Amino acid sequence: MANSPSQPAANTPAVPTSNVVEVHMLKMRMKRFTDRGDRAVQRLTEIRASITNLSNDDLLDLADIFKAKPRPPIGDMAFDEMARRDISL
């Protein structure tokens, strides 16, 4: 009965090798994307900390550089920090 439609032959692999390789590659790709995202979050945290650690004069200089509308994210961070410190250009 090994060749019946409900039972595979004894020498038939349960999962084709190519599928195993594809699954492994997909897992590796997903891990790379996750790692890339984790590194981006870490880098953004470091940038925010750098802006927070600026002196008032340096923060004002940074805000002046990025004051044009629409402001890039670093400009928004600088202006948020200025608001927190209650200083302005």
C-alpha positions, 0 to 999 in steps of 0.5 A: 500500500506504499503507493496509494494516494494517501501514503507516500512511497517509503523513499519519498522525502517528507519535504523537498530539499529546495523548500528547506533551503528557501525556508532557511533563506527566508529566516536569514532574510527576516533576521537581517531585516530585524537586525537592521531595524534594531540598529536603526532604532539604536542609532536614532536613540544615539542621535536623540541623546546627542541633541539632548547633550548639546549646550544651548548655543550649539542647540540653537545653531543646529536649530538654525541650520534646520529651521526651513520648512518642512523641517527634517526629523533632526530639525524637529528633534532640535526644536523639541529639545529647545521647547523642553528647555524653554529657549528659542531662536 
